Amino acid sequence: MPNYNYSCPSCEQEMTVTKSMGDSGREENCPECKIIMSRIYSLSEPLPDMEPYWDEHLGYVRSGRHREELMKERGVRDGAGDNERRIIEQKKAHREELFKNGWKKDALPKWLSIEKPLR
């Protein structure tokens, strides 16, 4: 949930309130004066790029943009094949469960086919 900053026009106390975007229009009262506080609008802080780190496949990576450049240079994709492998493993486990319960191989639903080779 987002944070909203408020300032009291009377005692100049400031506070930050965390609330849903749907409640962003709700007024906040000063805990000291009990009067309605003014909302402070400010620019959000930009997110910093990744910290440098060592990747066993890419080597030294300085930033997110540098990582993308290294991957493009080496012709690799982020998590290449991981999702496909996971789906095949899930299908295999489901097929084994069906076989245990008496299903025949030729009676399996088409969506359980794992004939597609890995890339």
C-alpha positions in Angstrom: 0.0 0.0 0.0 1.2 3.5 -0.7 2.4 6.0 1.9 0.9 9.5 2.2 2.6 12.4 3.9 0.7 15.0 5.9 1.6 18.2 7.7 -0.3 20.0 10.4 -0.9 23.7 9.5 -1.0 24.6 13.2 1.8 22.8 15.0 3.7 21.8 11.8 4.0 18.2 12.8 4.5 15.8 9.9 3.4 12.2 9.6 3.3 9.4 7.1 0.2 7.3 6.8 0.0 3.9 5.0 -3.4 3.4 3.5 -5.0 1.9 0.4 -5.4 4.0 -2.8 -9.2 3.9 -2.3 -8.7 5.7 1.1 -6.3 8.3 -0.3 -9.0 11.0 -0.2 -9.8 10.3 3.5 -8.7 13.2 5.7 -6.2 12.8 8.5 -6.3 14.6 11.8 -3.2 15.8 13.7 -2.6 13.6 16.7 -1.6 16.7 18.8 -4.0 19.4 17.6 -6.8 17.2 16.3 -7.3 19.4 13.3 -7.3 18.3 9.7 -3.8 18.0 8.3 -2.6 19.1 4.8 -1.4 16.5 2.4 2.2 16.9 1.2 2.7 16.1 -2.5 6.2 15.1 -3.5 8.0 13.4 -6.4 8.5 9.7 -5.9 12.1 8.4 -5.7 13.4 6.6 -8.7 14.3 3.0 -8.1 18.0 2.4 -8.2 19.4 -0.1 -10.7 20.6 -3.4 -9.5 23.7 -3.7 -7.4 26.7 -5.3 -9.1 27.0 -9.0 -8.6 28.7 -12.2 -10.0 26.7 -14.6 -12.1 28.2 -18.0 -12.8 27.1 -17.9 -16.4 27.4 -14.2 -17.3 30.4 -13.2 -15.1 30.5 -9.8 -13.5 27.2 -7.9 -13.9 27.2 -4.2 -13.2 23.5 -3.3 -13.6 20.2 -4.5 -14.9 20.9 -2.9 -18.3 24.5 -4.5 -18.4 22.9 -7.9 -17.6 20.5 -7.5 -20.6 23.5 -6.6 -22.9 25.5 -9.6 -21.7 22.5 -11.9 -22.3 22.0 -10.5 -25.8 25.7 -10.9 -26.6 25.7 -14.5 -25.5 22.3 -15.3 -27.0 20.7 -16.5 -23.8 17.2 -15.8 -22.5 16.2 -15.2 -18.9 15.1 -18.5 -17.5 15.1 -20.2 -20.9 13.1 -23.4 -20.8 12.4 -23.3 -17.1 8.7 -22.9 -17.4 8.4 -25.6 -20.1 10.4 -28.0 -18.0 8.2 -27.3 -15.0 5.0 -27.9 -17.1 6.4 -31.2 -18.4 7.3 -32.4 -14.9 3.7 -31.5 -13.7 2.2 -33.5 -16.6 4.5 -36.5 -15.9 3.4 -36.5 -12.2 -0.3 -36.2 -13.2 0.1 -39.1 -15.8 1.7 -41.3 -13.2 -1.2 -40.6 -10.8 -3.7 -41.5 -13.5 -1.8 -44.8 -14.3 -1.9 -45.7 -10.6 -5.6 -45.3 -10.7 -6.1 -47.6 -13.7 -6.0 -45.3 -16.7 -4.6 -46.8 -19.9 -2.0 -45.0 -21.9 -4.1 -44.7 -25.1 -7.0 -43.2 -23.0 -5.1 -40.2 -21.7 -6.4 -36.7 -22.5 -4.5 -34.9 -25.3 -3.4 -32.1 -22.9 -1.4 -34.6 -21.0 0.8 -35.4 -24.0 4.5 -34.8 -23.3 5.7 -35.7 -26.8 6.9 -32.2 -27.5 10.7 -32.1 -27.2 12.5 -29.6 -25.0 14.1 -26.7 -26.8 
